[in-house]
Amino acid sequence: MTYEFPEELEFFEKGFGYSSEYDQDEGKFSFLMDYDTGEKLIFTHSPFGNNSVSVKLFLGGELVFHIYKENVTNIVFQAWGGEQVLRIHLADDTNNFLIYFNPKPRLKYCEPNM
């Protein structure tokens, strides 16, 4: 892989489990965070597809959002102010891509200005 990412154990320590999309043989490393509110957050990263990440949020079985980005350079866990996030760094992109997963799921990302 040509990007940095947390070890699987770190995902488990943060409360994630494997998602049904996980397939190590295909290079899809996918993790699920299941919330008491009925929300499900699925985070997947892969060295195939140009170092990609995929983030999906479901509420009651309905897809709320699905974001797919390529050219990942780094994936890190961070925390501040009682919130835990996955920060995704993308090549040639100065914008933040933040996936808030605790205490509640949400996403912060803005497309670069053209």
Contacts in CASP RR format, 6 or more apart in sequence:
PFRMAT RR
TARGET T0000
AUTHOR 0000-0000-0000
METHOD contacts of the structure
MODEL  1
MTYEFPEELEFFEKGFGYSSEYDQDEGKFSFLMDYDTGEKLIFTHSPFGN
NSVSVKLFLGGELVFHIYKENVTNIVFQAWGGEQVLRIHLADDTNNFLIY
FNPKPRLKYCEPNM
1 47 0 8 1.000
1 51 0 8 1.000
2 47 0 8 1.000
2 51 0 8 1.000
3 45 0 8 1.000
3 47 0 8 1.000
3 51 0 8 1.000
3 72 0 8 1.000
3 73 0 8 1.000
3 74 0 8 1.000
3 75 0 8 1.000
4 73 0 8 1.000
4 74 0 8 1.000
4 75 0 8 1.000
4 76 0 8 1.000
5 29 0 8 1.000
5 45 0 8 1.000
5 74 0 8 1.000
5 75 0 8 1.000
6 75 0 8 1.000
6 76 0 8 1.000
6 77 0 8 1.000
8 29 0 8 1.000
10 77 0 8 1.000
11 17 0 8 1.000
11 31 0 8 1.000
14 77 0 8 1.000
14 84 0 8 1.000
14 101 0 8 1.000
14 102 0 8 1.000
15 33 0 8 1.000
15 102 0 8 1.000
16 31 0 8 1.000
16 32 0 8 1.000
16 33 0 8 1.000
16 43 0 8 1.000
16 101 0 8 1.000
17 31 0 8 1.000
17 32 0 8 1.000
17 33 0 8 1.000
18 30 0 8 1.000
18 31 0 8 1.000
18 32 0 8 1.000
19 30 0 8 1.000
19 31 0 8 1.000
19 32 0 8 1.000
19 42 0 8 1.000
19 43 0 8 1.000
19 44 0 8 1.000
20 30 0 8 1.000
20 32 0 8 1.000
21 28 0 8 1.000
21 30 0 8 1.000
21 42 0 8 1.000
21 44 0 8 1.000
22 28 0 8 1.000
22 29 0 8 1.000
22 30 0 8 1.000
22 31 0 8 1.000
22 44 0 8 1.000
23 30 0 8 1.000
26 46 0 8 1.000
26 48 0 8 1.000
27 46 0 8 1.000
27 47 0 8 1.000
27 48 0 8 1.000
28 44 0 8 1.000
28 46 0 8 1.000
28 48 0 8 1.000
29 44 0 8 1.000
29 45 0 8 1.000
29 46 0 8 1.000
30 42 0 8 1.000
30 43 0 8 1.000
30 44 0 8 1.000
30 45 0 8 1.000
31 42 0 8 1.000
31 43 0 8 1.000
31 44 0 8 1.000
32 40 0 8 1.000
32 41 0 8 1.000
32 42 0 8 1.000
33 40 0 8 1.000
33 41 0 8 1.000
33 43 0 8 1.000
33 101 0 8 1.000
33 102 0 8 1.000
33 105 0 8 1.000
34 40 0 8 1.000
35 41 0 8 1.000
35 104 0 8 1.000
35 105 0 8 1.000
37 59 0 8 1.000
37 104 0 8 1.000
38 59 0 8 1.000
38 60 0 8 1.000
39 57 0 8 1.000
39 58 0 8 1.000
39 59 0 8 1.000
39 60 0 8 1.000
39 64 0 8 1.000
39 104 0 8 1.000
39 105 0 8 1.000
40 57 0 8 1.000
40 58 0 8 1.000
40 60 0 8 1.000
40 61 0 8 1.000
41 55 0 8 1.000
41 56 0 8 1.000
41 57 0 8 1.000
41 58 0 8 1.000
41 99 0 8 1.000
41 101 0 8 1.000
41 105 0 8 1.000
42 54 0 8 1.000
42 55 0 8 1.000
42 56 0 8 1.000
42 57 0 8 1.000
42 58 0 8 1.000
43 53 0 8 1.000
43 54 0 8 1.000
43 55 0 8 1.000
43 86 0 8 1.000
43 99 0 8 1.000
43 101 0 8 1.000
44 53 0 8 1.000
44 54 0 8 1.000
44 55 0 8 1.000
45 52 0 8 1.000
45 53 0 8 1.000
45 54 0 8 1.000
45 72 0 8 1.000
45 75 0 8 1.000
46 52 0 8 1.000
46 53 0 8 1.000
49 70 0 8 1.000
50 70 0 8 1.000
50 71 0 8 1.000
51 70 0 8 1.000
51 71 0 8 1.000
51 72 0 8 1.000
51 73 0 8 1.000
52 68 0 8 1.000
52 69 0 8 1.000
52 70 0 8 1.000
52 72 0 8 1.000
53 67 0 8 1.000
53 68 0 8 1.000
53 69 0 8 1.000
53 72 0 8 1.000
53 75 0 8 1.000
53 88 0 8 1.000
54 66 0 8 1.000
54 67 0 8 1.000
54 68 0 8 1.000
55 65 0 8 1.000
55 66 0 8 1.000
55 67 0 8 1.000
55 68 0 8 1.000
55 99 0 8 1.000
55 107 0 8 1.000
56 63 0 8 1.000
56 65 0 8 1.000
56 66 0 8 1.000
57 63 0 8 1.000
57 64 0 8 1.000
57 65 0 8 1.000
57 66 0 8 1.000
57 105 0 8 1.000
57 107 0 8 1.000
58 64 0 8 1.000
65 107 0 8 1.000
67 107 0 8 1.000
67 109 0 8 1.000
69 88 0 8 1.000
69 90 0 8 1.000
69 97 0 8 1.000
70 90 0 8 1.000
71 90 0 8 1.000
71 91 0 8 1.000
71 92 0 8 1.000
71 93 0 8 1.000
72 88 0 8 1.000
72 89 0 8 1.000
72 90 0 8 1.000
72 91 0 8 1.000
73 89 0 8 1.000
73 90 0 8 1.000
73 91 0 8 1.000
74 87 0 8 1.000
74 88 0 8 1.000
74 89 0 8 1.000
75 86 0 8 1.000
75 87 0 8 1.000
75 88 0 8 1.000
75 89 0 8 1.000
76 86 0 8 1.000
76 87 0 8 1.000
76 89 0 8 1.000
77 84 0 8 1.000
77 85 0 8 1.000
77 86 0 8 1.000
77 87 0 8 1.000
78 84 0 8 1.000
78 85 0 8 1.000
78 86 0 8 1.000
78 87 0 8 1.000
79 85 0 8 1.000
82 103 0 8 1.000
83 100 0 8 1.000
83 102 0 8 1.000
83 103 0 8 1.000
84 100 0 8 1.000
84 101 0 8 1.000
84 102 0 8 1.000
85 98 0 8 1.000
85 99 0 8 1.000
85 100 0 8 1.000
85 101 0 8 1.000
86 98 0 8 1.000
86 99 0 8 1.000
86 101 0 8 1.000
87 96 0 8 1.000
87 97 0 8 1.000
87 98 0 8 1.000
87 99 0 8 1.000
88 97 0 8 1.000
88 98 0 8 1.000
88 99 0 8 1.000
89 97 0 8 1.000
90 97 0 8 1.000
93 112 0 8 1.000
94 112 0 8 1.000
95 109 0 8 1.000
95 110 0 8 1.000
95 111 0 8 1.000
95 112 0 8 1.000
96 108 0 8 1.000
96 109 0 8 1.000
97 108 0 8 1.000
97 109 0 8 1.000
98 107 0 8 1.000
98 108 0 8 1.000
98 109 0 8 1.000
99 105 0 8 1.000
99 107 0 8 1.000
100 106 0 8 1.000
100 107 0 8 1.000
100 108 0 8 1.000
END
